[in-house]
Amino acid sequence: MSKINSSRRIDRRLTRKKRKRGQDKLKTKQSTNPADYRRANQDHPNSVFVYGTLMSGEPLNSLLVDGGAVKTPNVGHAGGFLMFDLGVFPGIVPSDRHPEDLAKTNWGQGGVRGEVWEVSDELLKALDDVEGVPRLYRRERITVNHAYAKNQTNTVWAYVYNGIPNKLISCGSWKDRDGKPYRSKTDQIRYGLDNV
């Protein structure tokens, strides 16, 4: 009888371990619901708002992708900023520094559209080097409103231009700066759109 009892005890222990492993897997499983994702990452210390050449489909995006950054499923809008064309890349400045340009924006309120990415500490330091901090840009905390989640905001890092810009991008979007709305390759194929 003791052999049977001992084998039952072993079976119970193994069953508990299996259950425990299964519960751990459930706890670490990432939700596919964007609302859950935003709540879980609301206070991520290294969320970065990118609005120009670091965005998806732009030339420097590979720095983020190769560096292991994670794109949040949000399109962000940074109110209180204006975007300027600096040649091959943009720069944003607080709109209170350029009140005369604020009236020239599409809505008369300013604002910049971009993406929010989560990066490691090492990648954040590398981005500082790429962006020319502290000479060309400064990294500061800003509030970003999410375009598809009403009243959802995050405080994130952004690179703000230090110089005096002169060529305003009135729509506030680097991808839409030429007056044509940006279309991804998928949209172009799906809807038969011309290349933009």
GUNUDREN-237729 format. One line per field, with one value per atom (N, C-alpha, C): residue number from 1; residue in one letter; chain; atom name; x, y, z. Coordinates in Angstrom, 1 decimal, padded with zeros to 4 digits. Example, Ala and Ser with C-alpha at 12.3 -4.5 7.8 and 13.67 -1.06 7.14 Angstrom:
num: 1/1/1/2/2/2 $
residu: A/A/A/S/S/S $
chaine: A/A/A/A/A/A $
atome: N/CA/C/N/CA/C $
xx: 013.2/012.3/013.2/012.8/013.7/012.9 $
yy: -005.7/-004.5/-003.3/-002.2/-001.1/000.0 $
zz: 007.8/007.8/007.8/007.1/007.1/007.9 $
END
This chain:
num: 1/1/1/2/2/2/3/3/3/4/4/4/5/5/5/6/6/6/7/7/7/8/8/8/9/9/9/10/10/10/11/11/11/12/12/12/13/13/13/14/14/14/15/15/15/16/16/16/17/17/17/18/18/18/19/19/19/20/20/20/21/21/21/22/22/22/23/23/23/24/24/24/25/25/25/26/26/26/27/27/27/28/28/28/29/29/29/30/30/30/31/31/31/32/32/32/33/33/33/34/34/34/35/35/35/36/36/36/37/37/37/38/38/38/39/39/39/40/40/40/41/41/41/42/42/42/43/43/43/44/44/44/45/45/45/46/46/46/47/47/47/48/48/48/49/49/49/50/50/50/51/51/51/52/52/52/53/53/53/54/54/54/55/55/55/56/56/56/57/57/57/58/58/58/59/59/59/60/60/60/61/61/61/62/62/62/63/63/63/64/64/64/65/65/65/66/66/66/67/67/67/68/68/68/69/69/69/70/70/70/71/71/71/72/72/72/73/73/73/74/74/74/75/75/75/76/76/76/77/77/77/78/78/78/79/79/79/80/80/80/81/81/81/82/82/82/83/83/83/84/84/84/85/85/85/86/86/86/87/87/87/88/88/88/89/89/89/90/90/90/91/91/91/92/92/92/93/93/93/94/94/94/95/95/95/96/96/96/97/97/97/98/98/98/99/99/99/100/100/100/101/101/101/102/102/102/103/103/103/104/104/104/105/105/105/106/106/106/107/107/107/108/108/108/109/109/109/110/110/110/111/111/111/112/112/112/113/113/113/114/114/114/115/115/115/116/116/116/117/117/117/118/118/118/119/119/119/120/120/120/121/121/121/122/122/122/123/123/123/124/124/124/125/125/125/126/126/126/127/127/127/128/128/128/129/129/129/130/130/130/131/131/131/132/132/132/133/133/133/134/134/134/135/135/135/136/136/136/137/137/137/138/138/138/139/139/139/140/140/140/141/141/141/142/142/142/143/143/143/144/144/144/145/145/145/146/146/146/147/147/147/148/148/148/149/149/149/150/150/150/151/151/151/152/152/152/153/153/153/154/154/154/155/155/155/156/156/156/157/157/157/158/158/158/159/159/159/160/160/160/161/161/161/162/162/162/163/163/163/164/164/164/165/165/165/166/166/166/167/167/167/168/168/168/169/169/169/170/170/170/171/171/171/172/172/172/173/173/173/174/174/174/175/175/175/176/176/176/177/177/177/178/178/178/179/179/179/180/180/180/181/181/181/182/182/182/183/183/183/184/184/184/185/185/185/186/186/186/187/187/187/188/188/188/189/189/189/190/190/190/191/191/191/192/192/192/193/193/193/194/194/194/195/195/195/196/196/196 $
residu: M/M/M/S/S/S/K/K/K/I/I/I/N/N/N/S/S/S/S/S/S/R/R/R/R/R/R/I/I/I/D/D/D/R/R/R/R/R/R/L/L/L/T/T/T/R/R/R/K/K/K/K/K/K/R/R/R/K/K/K/R/R/R/G/G/G/Q/Q/Q/D/D/D/K/K/K/L/L/L/K/K/K/T/T/T/K/K/K/Q/Q/Q/S/S/S/T/T/T/N/N/N/P/P/P/A/A/A/D/D/D/Y/Y/Y/R/R/R/R/R/R/A/A/A/N/N/N/Q/Q/Q/D/D/D/H/H/H/P/P/P/N/N/N/S/S/S/V/V/V/F/F/F/V/V/V/Y/Y/Y/G/G/G/T/T/T/L/L/L/M/M/M/S/S/S/G/G/G/E/E/E/P/P/P/L/L/L/N/N/N/S/S/S/L/L/L/L/L/L/V/V/V/D/D/D/G/G/G/G/G/G/A/A/A/V/V/V/K/K/K/T/T/T/P/P/P/N/N/N/V/V/V/G/G/G/H/H/H/A/A/A/G/G/G/G/G/G/F/F/F/L/L/L/M/M/M/F/F/F/D/D/D/L/L/L/G/G/G/V/V/V/F/F/F/P/P/P/G/G/G/I/I/I/V/V/V/P/P/P/S/S/S/D/D/D/R/R/R/H/H/H/P/P/P/E/E/E/D/D/D/L/L/L/A/A/A/K/K/K/T/T/T/N/N/N/W/W/W/G/G/G/Q/Q/Q/G/G/G/G/G/G/V/V/V/R/R/R/G/G/G/E/E/E/V/V/V/W/W/W/E/E/E/V/V/V/S/S/S/D/D/D/E/E/E/L/L/L/L/L/L/K/K/K/A/A/A/L/L/L/D/D/D/D/D/D/V/V/V/E/E/E/G/G/G/V/V/V/P/P/P/R/R/R/L/L/L/Y/Y/Y/R/R/R/R/R/R/E/E/E/R/R/R/I/I/I/T/T/T/V/V/V/N/N/N/H/H/H/A/A/A/Y/Y/Y/A/A/A/K/K/K/N/N/N/Q/Q/Q/T/T/T/N/N/N/T/T/T/V/V/V/W/W/W/A/A/A/Y/Y/Y/V/V/V/Y/Y/Y/N/N/N/G/G/G/I/I/I/P/P/P/N/N/N/K/K/K/L/L/L/I/I/I/S/S/S/C/C/C/G/G/G/S/S/S/W/W/W/K/K/K/D/D/D/R/R/R/D/D/D/G/G/G/K/K/K/P/P/P/Y/Y/Y/R/R/R/S/S/S/K/K/K/T/T/T/D/D/D/Q/Q/Q/I/I/I/R/R/R/Y/Y/Y/G/G/G/L/L/L/D/D/D/N/N/N/V/V/V $
chaine: A/A/A/A/A/A/A/A/A/A/A/A/A/A/A/A/A/A/A/A/A/A/A/A/A/A/A/A/A/A/A/A/A/A/A/A/A/A/A/A/A/A/A/A/A/A/A/A/A/A/A/A/A/A/A/A/A/A/A/A/A/A/A/A/A/A/A/A/A/A/A/A/A/A/A/A/A/A/A/A/A/A/A/A/A/A/A/A/A/A/A/A/A/A/A/A/A/A/A/A/A/A/A/A/A/A/A/A/A/A/A/A/A/A/A/A/A/A/A/A/A/A/A/A/A/A/A/A/A/A/A/A/A/A/A/A/A/A/A/A/A/A/A/A/A/A/A/A/A/A/A/A/A/A/A/A/A/A/A/A/A/A/A/A/A/A/A/A/A/A/A/A/A/A/A/A/A/A/A/A/A/A/A/A/A/A/A/A/A/A/A/A/A/A/A/A/A/A/A/A/A/A/A/A/A/A/A/A/A/A/A/A/A/A/A/A/A/A/A/A/A/A/A/A/A/A/A/A/A/A/A/A/A/A/A/A/A/A/A/A/A/A/A/A/A/A/A/A/A/A/A/A/A/A/A/A/A/A/A/A/A/A/A/A/A/A/A/A/A/A/A/A/A/A/A/A/A/A/A/A/A/A/A/A/A/A/A/A/A/A/A/A/A/A/A/A/A/A/A/A/A/A/A/A/A/A/A/A/A/A/A/A/A/A/A/A/A/A/A/A/A/A/A/A/A/A/A/A/A/A/A/A/A/A/A/A/A/A/A/A/A/A/A/A/A/A/A/A/A/A/A/A/A/A/A/A/A/A/A/A/A/A/A/A/A/A/A/A/A/A/A/A/A/A/A/A/A/A/A/A/A/A/A/A/A/A/A/A/A/A/A/A/A/A/A/A/A/A/A/A/A/A/A/A/A/A/A/A/A/A/A/A/A/A/A/A/A/A/A/A/A/A/A/A/A/A/A/A/A/A/A/A/A/A/A/A/A/A/A/A/A/A/A/A/A/A/A/A/A/A/A/A/A/A/A/A/A/A/A/A/A/A/A/A/A/A/A/A/A/A/A/A/A/A/A/A/A/A/A/A/A/A/A/A/A/A/A/A/A/A/A/A/A/A/A/A/A/A/A/A/A/A/A/A/A/A/A/A/A/A/A/A/A/A/A/A/A/A/A/A/A/A/A/A/A/A/A/A/A/A/A/A/A/A/A/A/A/A/A/A/A/A/A/A/A/A/A/A/A/A/A/A/A/A/A/A/A/A/A/A/A/A/A/A/A/A/A/A/A/A/A/A/A/A/A/A/A/A/A/A/A/A/A/A/A/A/A/A $
atome: N/CA/C/N/CA/C/N/CA/C/N/CA/C/N/CA/C/N/CA/C/N/CA/C/N/CA/C/N/CA/C/N/CA/C/N/CA/C/N/CA/C/N/CA/C/N/CA/C/N/CA/C/N/CA/C/N/CA/C/N/CA/C/N/CA/C/N/CA/C/N/CA/C/N/CA/C/N/CA/C/N/CA/C/N/CA/C/N/CA/C/N/CA/C/N/CA/C/N/CA/C/N/CA/C/N/CA/C/N/CA/C/N/CA/C/N/CA/C/N/CA/C/N/CA/C/N/CA/C/N/CA/C/N/CA/C/N/CA/C/N/CA/C/N/CA/C/N/CA/C/N/CA/C/N/CA/C/N/CA/C/N/CA/C/N/CA/C/N/CA/C/N/CA/C/N/CA/C/N/CA/C/N/CA/C/N/CA/C/N/CA/C/N/CA/C/N/CA/C/N/CA/C/N/CA/C/N/CA/C/N/CA/C/N/CA/C/N/CA/C/N/CA/C/N/CA/C/N/CA/C/N/CA/C/N/CA/C/N/CA/C/N/CA/C/N/CA/C/N/CA/C/N/CA/C/N/CA/C/N/CA/C/N/CA/C/N/CA/C/N/CA/C/N/CA/C/N/CA/C/N/CA/C/N/CA/C/N/CA/C/N/CA/C/N/CA/C/N/CA/C/N/CA/C/N/CA/C/N/CA/C/N/CA/C/N/CA/C/N/CA/C/N/CA/C/N/CA/C/N/CA/C/N/CA/C/N/CA/C/N/CA/C/N/CA/C/N/CA/C/N/CA/C/N/CA/C/N/CA/C/N/CA/C/N/CA/C/N/CA/C/N/CA/C/N/CA/C/N/CA/C/N/CA/C/N/CA/C/N/CA/C/N/CA/C/N/CA/C/N/CA/C/N/CA/C/N/CA/C/N/CA/C/N/CA/C/N/CA/C/N/CA/C/N/CA/C/N/CA/C/N/CA/C/N/CA/C/N/CA/C/N/CA/C/N/CA/C/N/CA/C/N/CA/C/N/CA/C/N/CA/C/N/CA/C/N/CA/C/N/CA/C/N/CA/C/N/CA/C/N/CA/C/N/CA/C/N/CA/C/N/CA/C/N/CA/C/N/CA/C/N/CA/C/N/CA/C/N/CA/C/N/CA/C/N/CA/C/N/CA/C/N/CA/C/N/CA/C/N/CA/C/N/CA/C/N/CA/C/N/CA/C/N/CA/C/N/CA/C/N/CA/C/N/CA/C/N/CA/C/N/CA/C/N/CA/C/N/CA/C/N/CA/C/N/CA/C/N/CA/C/N/CA/C/N/CA/C/N/CA/C/N/CA/C/N/CA/C/N/CA/C/N/CA/C/N/CA/C/N/CA/C/N/CA/C/N/CA/C/N/CA/C/N/CA/C/N/CA/C/N/CA/C/N/CA/C/N/CA/C/N/CA/C/N/CA/C/N/CA/C/N/CA/C/N/CA/C/N/CA/C/N/CA/C/N/CA/C/N/CA/C/N/CA/C/N/CA/C/N/CA/C/N/CA/C $
xx: 000.8/000.0/000.8/002.0/002.8/003.3/003.6/004.1/003.0/001.7/000.6/000.5/000.5/000.4/001.6/002.8/003.9/003.8/003.4/003.2/002.1/001.1/000.0/000.5/001.3/001.9/002.8/003.6/004.5/003.6/002.6/001.7/001.1/000.6/000.1/001.1/002.3/003.4/003.6/003.7/003.9/002.8/001.6/000.4/000.4/000.7/000.8/001.9/003.0/004.1/003.7/003.0/002.5/001.5/000.6/-000.4/000.3/001.3/002.0/002.7/003.3/004.0/003.0/001.8/000.8/000.3/000.1/-000.3/000.8/002.0/003.1/003.0/002.8/002.6/001.5/000.4/-000.8/-000.4/000.3/000.6/001.6/002.5/003.4/002.9/001.8/001.2/000.8/001.2/000.9/-000.4/-001.2/-002.5/-002.4/-003.3/-003.3/-004.3/-005.0/-005.9/-005.1/-005.1/-004.3/-004.6/-005.9/-006.2/-005.4/-005.3/-004.6/-003.1/-002.6/-001.2/-000.9/-001.8/-001.5/-001.5/-002.5/-002.6/-001.3/-000.9/000.3/001.5/001.6/002.8/002.7/001.7/001.4/002.6/003.3/004.4/005.8/005.9/007.2/008.2/009.3/010.2/011.0/011.1/011.8/010.9/009.7/008.8/009.3/009.5/010.0/009.0/008.7/007.8/008.7/008.5/009.3/008.3/008.8/007.9/008.5/009.7/010.4/011.0/012.4/013.1/013.2/012.8/012.8/011.5/010.5/009.1/009.2/008.2/008.1/008.1/008.9/009.0/010.0/010.6/011.5/013.0/013.9/015.3/016.0/015.8/016.5/015.7/014.5/013.7/014.4/015.4/016.1/016.9/017.3/018.0/017.1/015.8/014.9/014.6/014.4/014.0/015.2/016.4/017.6/018.0/017.7/018.0/017.0/016.0/015.1/013.9/013.7/012.6/011.3/010.2/008.9/008.0/007.3/006.4/005.1/004.6/003.2/002.2/001.0/000.0/-000.7/000.0/-000.6/000.0/-000.9/-000.4/-000.6/000.5/000.4/000.3/-000.2/-000.4/000.2/001.2/001.8/001.3/000.4/-000.2/000.9/000.7/001.6/003.0/003.1/004.4/004.1/005.1/005.1/006.2/006.0/007.0/007.6/008.9/009.6/010.4/010.5/011.4/012.8/013.7/015.1/016.0/015.4/016.1/015.7/016.6/016.3/015.7/015.4/014.8/014.0/013.0/012.2/012.7/012.2/012.4/011.1/010.9/009.7/010.2/009.4/009.6/008.3/008.4/007.1/006.5/005.1/004.4/004.5/004.7/004.8/006.0/007.0/008.2/008.0/006.9/006.6/005.1/004.6/003.1/002.7/003.5/003.2/002.9/003.6/003.4/002.2/001.7/000.6/-000.6/-000.9/-002.1/-002.0/-000.8/-000.6/-000.8/-001.0/-001.2/-002.6/-002.8/-004.1/-005.3/-005.1/-006.2/-006.0/-004.9/-004.6/-004.2/-004.0/-003.6/-002.3/-001.7/-000.4/-000.6/000.5/000.4/001.2/001.8/002.6/002.2/002.1/001.8/003.0/003.0/004.1/003.8/004.8/004.7/005.3/004.9/005.5/006.2/007.5/008.3/008.8/009.0/009.6/011.0/012.0/013.4/014.1/015.2/016.1/016.9/017.6/018.4/019.6/020.2/021.3/020.8/019.7/019.2/018.8/018.3/018.0/019.3/020.4/021.7/022.2/022.0/022.4/021.6/020.3/019.4/019.8/020.3/020.8/022.0/022.8/024.0/023.5/022.6/022.1/021.4/020.7/019.9/020.8/022.0/022.9/022.6/022.2/021.9/023.3/023.5/022.6/022.7/023.6/023.8/022.5/022.1/021.1/019.7/019.5/018.2/018.5/017.4/017.4/016.3/016.6/015.6/014.8/013.4/012.6/011.3/010.7/009.4/008.3/007.4/006.2/005.0/003.8/002.6/002.1/001.8/001.3/-000.1/-001.1/-002.4/-002.5/-003.2/-003.3/-004.4/-004.2/-005.2/-006.4/-006.2/-007.3/-007.9/-007.4/-007.9/-008.3/-009.6/-010.0/-009.6/-009.0/-008.6/-007.4/-006.7/-005.6/-004.3/-003.5/-002.2/-001.1/000.1/001.3/002.3/003.2/004.3/005.5/006.1/007.2/008.3/009.4/010.6/010.3/010.8/010.8/012.1/012.5/013.6/013.1/013.4/013.0/014.1/013.9/015.0/015.4/016.7/017.3/017.5/017.5/017.8/016.6/016.8/015.7/015.3/014.2/013.7/012.9/012.8/012.0/011.0/011.1/010.1/009.1/007.9/006.9/006.3/006.0/005.2/003.8/002.9/001.6/000.7/000.9/000.0/000.5/001.7/002.2/002.6/002.8/003.1/004.3/005.3/006.5/006.1/005.3/004.9/003.9/003.2/002.2/002.7/004.0/004.5/004.3/004.2/004.1/002.7/001.8/000.4/-000.4/000.3/-000.4/-000.4/-001.5/-001.5/-000.6/000.2/001.1/000.2/000.7/000.1/001.2/000.9/001.9/001.9/002.9/002.9/001.7/001.3/000.1/-001.1/-001.3/-002.5/-002.4/-001.2/-001.0/-001.5/-001.1/-001.4/-002.9/-003.4/-004.8/-005.8/-005.5/-006.5/-006.1/-005.0/-004.6/-004.2/-003.5/-003.2/-001.9/-001.7/-000.4/000.7/001.9/003.0/003.1/003.3/003.5/004.8 $
yy: -001.2/000.0/001.3/001.2/002.4/002.7/001.7/002.0/002.7/002.4/003.0/004.5/004.7/006.0/006.9/006.4/007.2/007.5/006.6/006.9/007.9/007.9/008.9/010.2/010.3/011.6/012.1/011.3/011.7/012.2/011.5/011.9/013.3/013.5/014.8/015.9/015.7/016.7/017.0/016.0/016.3/017.1/016.7/017.4/018.9/019.1/020.5/021.3/020.6/021.3/021.7/020.7/021.0/022.1/022.1/023.2/024.5/024.5/025.7/026.2/025.3/025.8/026.4/025.7/026.2/027.6/027.8/029.1/030.2/029.8/030.8/031.2/030.2/030.5/031.5/031.3/032.1/033.6/033.7/035.0/035.7/035.1/035.7/035.9/035.3/035.4/036.9/037.5/038.9/039.0/040.0/040.2/040.8/040.4/041.0/042.2/042.5/043.7/044.9/045.9/047.1/047.9/047.9/048.6/048.1/046.7/046.1/046.4/046.4/046.7/048.2/049.1/050.5/050.6/050.0/050.0/049.4/048.3/047.6/048.5/049.2/050.0/051.5/051.9/053.3/054.0/053.4/054.2/053.6/053.1/052.6/053.7/053.6/054.7/055.1/054.2/054.5/054.5/055.0/055.2/056.5/056.4/057.5/057.8/059.1/059.6/059.9/059.2/059.5/060.1/061.1/061.8/062.1/061.5/061.8/060.6/060.6/059.6/058.3/058.3/057.1/056.3/056.9/056.3/055.1/054.2/053.0/053.4/052.7/053.0/054.1/054.7/055.8/055.3/056.1/055.5/055.1/055.8/055.4/054.5/054.0/053.1/051.8/051.4/050.1/050.2/051.5/051.6/051.1/051.4/051.0/049.5/049.0/047.6/046.7/047.0/046.2/046.3/047.4/047.6/046.9/046.3/045.5/046.4/047.6/048.4/047.8/048.1/047.6/048.8/048.7/049.7/049.5/050.5/050.3/050.5/049.9/050.0/051.3/052.4/053.7/054.7/055.5/056.7/057.8/058.5/059.6/061.0/061.9/063.3/064.1/064.9/065.8/067.2/067.6/069.0/069.9/071.2/072.2/072.3/071.6/071.6/071.9/072.4/072.7/071.9/071.4/070.6/071.5/071.4/072.2/071.2/071.5/070.8/071.3/070.5/070.9/070.4/070.0/069.4/067.9/067.0/065.6/065.0/065.8/065.4/066.5/066.2/067.3/067.6/068.7/069.0/069.6/069.4/069.9/071.0/072.0/073.0/073.4/073.8/074.2/075.3/075.2/076.2/077.6/077.7/079.1/079.8/079.1/079.8/080.4/080.0/080.5/080.8/081.7/082.0/082.4/083.1/083.5/082.4/081.2/080.1/079.2/079.4/078.6/078.8/080.0/080.3/079.6/079.3/078.7/077.2/076.6/075.1/074.8/073.6/073.1/073.5/073.3/073.6/074.8/075.5/076.7/076.4/075.1/074.7/074.0/073.7/073.0/071.5/070.9/069.4/068.7/067.6/066.7/065.3/064.6/063.2/062.3/061.2/060.3/058.9/058.2/056.8/056.8/055.9/055.7/054.3/054.3/053.1/052.9/051.7/051.4/050.9/051.5/051.2/050.9/050.2/049.9/051.1/051.0/052.1/052.4/051.2/051.3/052.0/051.6/052.1/053.6/054.0/055.4/056.3/055.8/056.5/056.6/055.5/055.5/056.5/056.6/057.5/059.0/059.2/060.5/060.9/059.9/060.2/060.5/059.7/059.9/061.2/061.6/062.9/064.1/063.9/065.0/065.8/065.0/065.6/065.9/067.1/068.2/069.3/069.2/070.3/070.6/069.6/069.8/069.6/068.6/068.3/068.2/068.3/068.0/066.9/066.0/065.0/065.5/065.5/066.0/065.2/065.2/064.5/065.4/064.8/065.5/064.5/065.1/064.4/064.1/062.8/062.4/061.9/062.4/061.8/060.8/059.7/058.6/058.8/058.7/059.1/058.2/056.9/056.0/055.6/056.2/055.9/057.3/057.6/058.8/059.0/060.2/060.6/059.7/059.0/058.2/059.0/059.3/060.0/059.2/059.5/059.0/060.1/060.0/060.9/060.1/060.7/059.9/060.9/060.3/061.1/061.5/062.7/063.2/064.1/064.2/065.0/066.3/067.4/068.7/069.5/070.2/070.9/072.1/072.3/073.5/074.7/074.6/075.7/076.6/077.5/078.4/077.9/077.2/076.6/077.7/077.4/078.4/077.9/076.6/076.0/075.1/075.7/075.0/073.9/072.8/071.7/071.8/072.5/072.9/071.8/070.6/069.5/068.7/069.0/068.3/066.9/066.5/065.1/065.0/064.4/064.2/063.4/062.4/061.6/062.3/063.3/064.0/065.4/065.6/067.0/067.5/066.7/067.1/067.4/067.3/067.5/066.3/065.2/063.9/063.1/062.5/061.6/060.4/060.1/058.9/057.6/056.8/055.5/054.4/053.4/052.3/051.5/050.7/049.8/048.9/048.4/047.5/048.3/049.5/050.3/050.5/050.8/051.0/049.8/048.6/047.4/047.1/047.2/046.8/047.7/049.0/049.9/050.5/049.9/050.3/051.8/052.3/053.7/054.0/055.2/055.6/055.6/055.4/055.6/057.0/057.2/058.6/058.7 $
zz: 000.0/000.0/000.0/000.6/000.7/-000.7/-001.6/-002.9/-003.7/-003.5/-004.3/-003.8/-002.5/-001.9/-002.4/-002.4/-002.8/-004.3/-005.1/-006.5/-006.8/-006.0/-006.1/-005.7/-004.6/-004.2/-005.3/-005.9/-007.0/-008.2/-008.5/-009.6/-009.3/-008.0/-007.7/-007.8/-007.4/-007.5/-008.9/-009.7/-011.2/-011.8/-011.4/-011.9/-011.4/-010.2/-009.7/-010.4/-010.7/-011.4/-012.8/-013.5/-014.8/-014.8/-013.8/-013.7/-013.5/-012.6/-012.3/-013.6/-014.3/-015.6/-016.5/-016.6/-017.5/-017.1/-015.8/-015.3/-015.6/-015.4/-015.7/-017.2/-018.1/-019.5/-019.7/-019.1/-019.2/-018.7/-017.7/-017.1/-018.1/-018.8/-019.6/-021.0/-021.4/-022.7/-022.9/-024.1/-024.3/-025.0/-024.5/-025.1/-026.5/-027.4/-028.7/-028.8/-027.7/-027.7/-027.5/-028.5/-028.3/-027.1/-026.6/-025.4/-024.2/-024.1/-023.0/-023.1/-024.3/-024.6/-024.1/-024.4/-024.0/-022.5/-021.8/-020.4/-019.8/-020.3/-019.7/-019.9/-020.9/-021.2/-021.0/-020.3/-020.0/-019.5/-018.6/-017.9/-018.3/-019.5/-019.9/-019.9/-019.2/-019.0/-020.3/-021.3/-022.5/-023.7/-023.6/-024.8/-025.5/-026.8/-027.6/-028.7/-028.8/-029.9/-031.1/-032.2/-033.4/-034.5/-035.2/-036.1/-037.5/-037.8/-039.0/-039.6/-039.8/-040.5/-039.7/-038.4/-037.6/-037.7/-038.3/-038.4/-039.3/-039.2/-040.1/-041.5/-042.3/-043.8/-044.1/-043.1/-043.4/-043.3/-043.8/-043.9/-042.6/-041.5/-040.3/-039.3/-039.8/-039.0/-038.7/-039.5/-039.2/-038.0/-037.5/-036.2/-035.1/-035.1/-034.1/-034.2/-035.4/-035.6/-035.3/-035.8/-035.5/-034.0/-033.4/-032.0/-031.0/-031.5/-030.7/-030.2/-030.7/-030.2/-030.6/-029.8/-030.1/-030.4/-031.5/-031.9/-031.2/-030.5/-029.9/-031.0/-030.8/-031.8/-031.8/-031.6/-031.5/-032.6/-033.1/-033.8/-032.9/-032.6/-031.6/-032.2/-031.4/-031.8/-030.6/-030.9/-029.9/-030.1/-029.3/-029.4/-028.8/-029.2/-028.7/-029.4/-030.5/-031.2/-032.7/-033.4/-034.8/-035.4/-036.7/-037.4/-038.5/-038.6/-039.7/-040.5/-041.8/-042.7/-042.6/-042.2/-042.1/-043.2/-044.3/-045.4/-045.6/-045.2/-045.3/-044.0/-043.1/-041.8/-041.2/-040.4/-039.8/-038.3/-037.8/-036.4/-035.8/-034.6/-033.9/-032.9/-032.7/-031.7/-031.0/-029.8/-029.1/-029.9/-030.0/-030.8/-030.2/-028.9/-028.3/-028.7/-029.2/-029.8/-031.1/-031.8/-033.2/-033.3/-032.6/-032.6/-034.0/-034.8/-036.1/-037.1/-036.8/-037.7/-037.3/-036.1/-035.5/-036.4/-036.8/-037.7/-039.0/-039.5/-040.8/-040.8/-039.7/-039.7/-040.1/-040.5/-041.0/-040.1/-038.8/-037.8/-037.0/-037.2/-036.4/-035.0/-034.7/-033.3/-033.2/-034.3/-034.3/-034.1/-033.7/-033.4/-034.4/-034.0/-034.8/-034.7/-035.8/-035.8/-035.9/-035.2/-035.2/-034.6/-034.2/-033.7/-032.3/-031.5/-030.2/-030.2/-029.9/-029.8/-028.4/-028.0/-026.7/-027.0/-026.3/-026.6/-025.3/-025.4/-024.3/-023.9/-022.8/-022.3/-023.3/-023.8/-024.7/-026.0/-026.5/-027.8/-027.6/-026.5/-026.2/-026.3/-025.7/-025.8/-027.2/-028.0/-029.4/-030.2/-029.9/-030.6/-030.2/-029.0/-028.6/-029.5/-029.8/-030.7/-032.1/-032.6/-034.0/-034.1/-033.1/-033.2/-032.9/-032.5/-032.2/-030.9/-029.9/-028.6/-027.9/-027.4/-027.1/-028.1/-029.1/-030.1/-030.9/-031.7/-032.7/-032.1/-031.3/-030.6/-029.1/-028.4/-027.0/-026.8/-025.9/-025.6/-024.4/-024.5/-023.4/-023.3/-022.2/-022.0/-022.5/-023.3/-023.8/-023.6/-023.8/-023.7/-025.1/-025.3/-026.6/-026.5/-027.3/-027.3/-028.4/-028.1/-029.1/-030.0/-031.3/-032.3/-032.3/-031.9/-032.0/-030.6/-029.6/-028.2/-027.6/-027.5/-027.0/-025.5/-025.2/-023.9/-023.4/-024.3/-023.9/-024.1/-023.1/-023.3/-022.6/-023.1/-022.5/-022.4/-021.4/-021.3/-021.9/-022.9/-023.7/-023.9/-024.3/-024.8/-026.2/-026.6/-027.9/-028.1/-029.4/-029.8/-030.3/-029.6/-029.9/-030.5/-031.6/-032.3/-031.5/-031.5/-030.7/-031.6/-032.9/-033.8/-034.1/-035.1/-035.5/-036.9/-037.0/-038.3/-039.0/-040.4/-041.1/-042.1/-042.4/-043.4/-042.7/-042.4/-041.7/-042.5/-041.9/-042.4/-041.8/-042.5/-041.9/-041.5/-042.1/-041.8/-040.5/-040.1/-038.9/-039.1/-040.3/-040.6/-041.6/-041.3/-042.2/-043.4/-043.3/-044.4/-045.3/-044.8/-045.6/-046.1/-045.9/-046.1/-047.5/-048.5/-049.9/-050.3/-049.4/-049.7/-050.0/-050.3/-050.6/-049.3/-048.9/-047.7/-047.9/-046.9/-047.0/-047.1/-048.0/-048.2/-048.0/-047.2/-047.1/-048.4/-048.6/-049.8/-049.8/-048.6/-048.5/-049.0/-048.6/-049.1/-050.6/-051.1/-052.5/-053.3/-052.8/-053.5/-053.4/-052.1/-051.8/-052.6/-052.6/-053.2/-054.5/-055.1/-056.4/-056.5/-055.5/-055.4/-056.1/-056.6/-057.2/-056.2/-056.6/-055.6/-055.2/-053.9/-053.4/-052.7 $
END
